[in-house]
């Protein structure tokens, strides 16, 4: 194993699943701008769109995650395209 290649600034970071508000804490080197207070302890906060508590593979439920409105944007563009062709 190569020496001196791994980061040394690991710290406890809270990761928040934005689809279901689940928060878990683990060690990470990720850069964050926000913080969250859990049990009177303040942690750096990193927001994720999906985690093991909301991913269909782990939950067994199909769920469409569309936080950016990508499906709506596609449908509106497609509709405009069809309207131009007269379909």
Buried (B, 14 or more C-beta within 10 A) or exposed (E): EEEEEEEEEEEEBBBBBBBEEBBEBEEBEEEBEEEBEEEEEEBBBBEEEBBEBBBEEEEEEEEEEEEEEEEEEEEEEEEEEEEEEEE
